[in-house]
Amino acid sequence: MFPLALLPLVGVNLLSLIGFATFAANPDYLKMFPWAEPIMEVSYPLFSRLQILLAFGAVIFTLNKNCSKVWVKSFFAITLTSLLSELIGTSFGIPFGAYGYSSLLGYKVLGKVPWLIPLSWFYMSLASFDLIRARISAQSFSLKRIFVAAIVLLVWDLVLDPAMSQLAPFWYWQNPEGLLGTPNSNLIGWLVTGLALMTWLEFFKAYQWLEKMPARFLKLFYFANLMLPLGMCLLSQLWLPVILVAIVLLPILFLPMGNSMARSAPFHETAR
């Protein structure tokens, strides 16, 4: 059964894709239907913020229900580390490249980074880690798991950045001339930041307490968040990001399960 906590998130993503396919990808429709433009102006900030809040709420609700408060240290470590990385990035162009955020995501910390951004780093780091936890199942600190989980997090950005900086005006790059229409240094920045965030999850032994989560929740959550930028790229025929996601992610998904899978259900099972 599909987790009920994810239904609002998936619903908002579907509505966003319908709106994008109808009007954002066909600007002439805005001239044909004058009522649509003011709706689009409201929908961009509303749906983007709602999407992040619904995703964050679904994860926090499920963590509280199944893992008590053991996740809180990881939350503060990841949000503060990602905020610091973003503040350095938006101020000095390191490690991602020179970029800035528009006003669509709301209040900015120090006038630089929307407060919602570290929340998205947290829940997608957790989902990326959990996707790998079943495949690299060592019950101790694992450098291999840190690296592969950071790659899974990076996969999300392969479509996220083209979608949200080229197809929608959520942030902008000063030199968008790399492989994906973003500086190539952005990929390095995501990998370095991802490695730091996954190290926190290893340090706080997320490989143990995530076993208490419903078997498929975070895995489905990862793809529920991937669907919006991936769908935007597909609708706009930005094939390179889509192809790269498939090339990198599919082999990871087919990695064999670890030896401790008596405690964690495989991805295709419906229950523990």
C-alpha positions in Angstrom: 0.0 0.0 0.0 1.3 3.5 -0.9 2.1 5.5 2.3 -0.7 7.9 3.0 1.7 10.5 4.3 3.1 10.9 0.8 -0.2 11.4 -1.0 -0.3 15.2 -0.4 3.3 15.5 -1.7 2.6 13.5 -4.8 -0.6 15.4 -5.4 1.1 18.8 -5.3 3.9 17.5 -7.6 1.3 16.3 -10.1 -0.6 19.6 -10.0 2.7 21.4 -10.5 3.6 19.3 -13.5 0.2 19.8 -15.0 0.5 23.6 -14.6 4.1 23.5 -16.0 3.1 21.4 -19.0 0.1 23.6 -19.7 1.3 27.1 -19.2 5.0 27.4 -18.3 6.0 25.2 -21.2 3.5 27.0 -23.5 3.8 30.7 -22.8 1.4 31.5 -25.7 -1.4 30.0 -23.6 -1.0 32.9 -21.1 -1.9 35.3 -23.9 -4.9 33.2 -24.9 -6.2 32.9 -21.3 -5.6 36.2 -19.5 -6.8 34.7 -16.2 -3.9 32.2 -16.2 -1.0 34.7 -15.7 -2.0 35.9 -12.2 -2.6 32.3 -11.2 0.9 31.4 -12.4 2.4 34.3 -10.4 0.8 33.0 -7.2 1.3 29.3 -8.0 5.1 29.5 -8.4 5.9 30.6 -4.8 2.9 28.9 -3.3 3.4 25.4 -4.7 7.2 25.5 -4.4 7.1 26.3 -0.7 4.2 23.9 -0.1 6.1 21.1 -1.8 9.0 21.4 0.5 6.9 21.8 3.6 4.8 18.7 2.7 7.9 16.7 2.1 9.5 17.8 5.3 6.2 17.2 7.3 5.8 13.7 5.9 9.3 12.7 6.9 9.2 14.3 10.4 5.8 12.7 11.1 7.0 9.3 10.1 10.3 9.7 12.0 8.5 10.7 15.2 6.1 7.9 14.9 8.7 5.2 14.4 12.1 6.4 15.6 11.2 8.6 18.6 13.7 11.5 18.9 16.9 9.7 17.8 16.9 11.5 14.5 17.0 15.0 16.0 20.9 15.3 16.2 21.1 14.3 12.6 18.6 16.9 11.7 20.5 19.7 13.3 23.8 18.5 12.0 22.6 18.2 8.4 20.6 21.4 8.3 23.4 23.5 9.8 26.1 22.0 7.6 24.0 22.4 4.4 23.1 26.0 5.4 26.8 26.8 5.9 27.6 25.2 2.6 24.9 27.2 0.9 25.9 30.5 2.6 29.5 30.0 1.5 28.3 29.1 -2.0 26.0 32.1 -2.4 28.6 34.5 -0.9 31.9 33.2 -2.5 30.9 30.8 -5.2 32.5 27.9 -3.4 32.0 24.9 -3.7 29.1 25.0 -6.2 29.9 28.1 -8.4 28.6 31.6 -8.4 24.8 31.6 -7.9 21.9 33.2 -6.0 18.3 32.5 -5.1 15.2 34.4 -6.3 12.5 35.4 -3.8 10.2 32.6 -4.8 11.2 30.3 -1.9 10.5 33.0 0.8 12.6 34.4 3.6 16.4 34.1 3.2 18.8 33.5 6.0 21.3 36.4 6.0 19.6 37.5 2.8 21.2 34.7 0.9 19.7 31.2 1.4 15.9 30.5 1.7 15.2 28.9 5.0 13.4 26.0 3.3 16.6 24.9 1.5 18.3 23.2 4.5 15.1 21.3 5.2 15.2 19.8 1.7 18.9 18.8 2.2 17.9 17.0 5.3 15.0 14.9 4.0 16.7 14.1 0.7 20.0 13.1 2.5 17.9 10.8 4.7 16.1 9.3 1.7 19.3 8.8 -0.3 21.0 7.2 2.7 18.1 4.8 3.2 18.1 3.8 -0.5 21.6 2.6 0.0 21.3 1.2 3.5 19.5 -1.9 2.3 22.3 -2.6 -0.2 25.4 -1.7 1.9 24.1 -3.1 5.2 27.2 -3.0 7.4 26.2 -2.4 11.0 29.2 -0.1 11.6 30.7 3.0 10.1 31.0 2.5 6.3 32.9 4.8 4.0 31.5 2.9 1.0 27.9 3.7 2.2 28.8 7.3 2.6 30.2 7.6 -0.9 27.4 5.7 -2.7 24.7 7.6 -0.7 26.3 10.9 -1.7 26.1 9.8 -5.3 22.4 9.0 -4.9 21.8 12.5 -3.5 23.8 14.0 -6.4 21.5 12.1 -8.9 18.6 14.2 -7.6 20.5 17.4 -8.5 21.2 16.2 -12.1 17.5 17.1 -12.9 16.8 19.5 -10.0 19.3 22.2 -11.1 18.3 22.3 -14.8 14.6 22.3 -13.8 14.8 24.9 -11.1 17.3 27.3 -12.7 16.6 27.0 -16.4 12.9 25.9 -16.6 11.8 27.8 -13.5 13.3 30.9 -11.9 14.0 29.6 -8.4 17.8 30.3 -8.5 20.2 31.6 -11.1 23.8 31.0 -12.1 26.3 33.7 -13.1 28.1 31.4 -15.5 25.6 28.6 -16.6 27.9 27.1 -19.2 28.6 23.6 -17.9 27.4 20.2 -19.0 23.9 20.7 -17.6 23.5 24.4 -18.1 25.1 24.9 -14.7 28.8 25.2 -13.7 30.5 21.8 -13.7 31.8 22.8 -10.2 28.2 22.5 -9.0 28.5 18.7 -9.3 31.7 18.7 -7.3 30.0 21.0 -4.7 27.0 18.6 -4.4 29.3 15.6 -4.0 31.4 17.3 -1.4 28.4 18.5 0.6 26.7 15.1 0.2 29.8 13.4 1.6 29.7 15.6 4.6 26.0 15.1 5.2 26.2 11.3 4.8 29.1 11.3 7.2 26.8 12.8 9.9 24.3 10.1 9.2 26.9 7.4 9.7 28.3 9.1 12.8 24.8 9.2 14.4 24.2 5.5 13.3 21.3 6.2 11.0 21.9 2.7 9.6 20.5 1.4 12.9 17.5 3.6 13.7 16.3 3.8 10.1 15.5 0.1 10.3 12.5 1.1 12.5 11.0 3.1 9.6 8.3 1.5 7.3 10.2 -0.6 4.8 9.4 1.4 1.6 8.6 4.8 3.0 11.9 6.7 2.4 12.6 4.9 -0.9 9.2 5.9 -2.3 9.8 9.4 -0.8 13.0 9.7 -2.8 11.2 9.0 -6.0 8.2 11.2 -5.1 10.7 14.1 -4.9 12.5 13.1 -8.0 9.3 13.1 -10.0 8.9 16.9 -10.2 12.3 17.9 -11.6 12.5 14.8 -13.7 9.0 15.4 -15.1 9.9 19.0 -15.9 13.0 17.9 -17.8 11.0 15.3 -19.7 8.2 17.7 -20.6 10.8 20.2 -21.8 12.8 17.6 -23.7 16.0 18.2 -21.7 17.2 14.7 -22.4 20.8 14.8 -21.1 19.8 15.2 -17.4 17.2 12.4 -17.7 19.7 10.1 -19.4 22.4 10.8 -16.7 19.9 10.0 -14.0 19.1 6.7 -15.6 22.8 5.8 -16.2 23.8 6.6 -12.6 20.8 5.5 -10.6 19.7 2.3 -12.3 22.9 0.3 -11.6 22.7 1.5 -7.9 19.1 0.2 -7.6 20.2 -3.2 -8.9 23.0 -3.6 -6.3 22.4 -6.8 -4.4 20.9 -6.5 -0.9 23.2 -6.8 2.1 23.5 -9.7 4.4 21.4 -8.2 7.2 18.3 -8.0 5.1 16.5 -10.3 7.5 15.8 -7.1 9.3 15.1 -4.8 6.3 12.6 -5.6 3.6 13.8 -5.3 -0.1 12.6 -2.3 -2.2 9.9 -4.3 -4.0 8.3 -5.7 -0.9 5.1 -4.1 0.5 5.8 -4.8 4.2 8.5 -5.9 6.6 
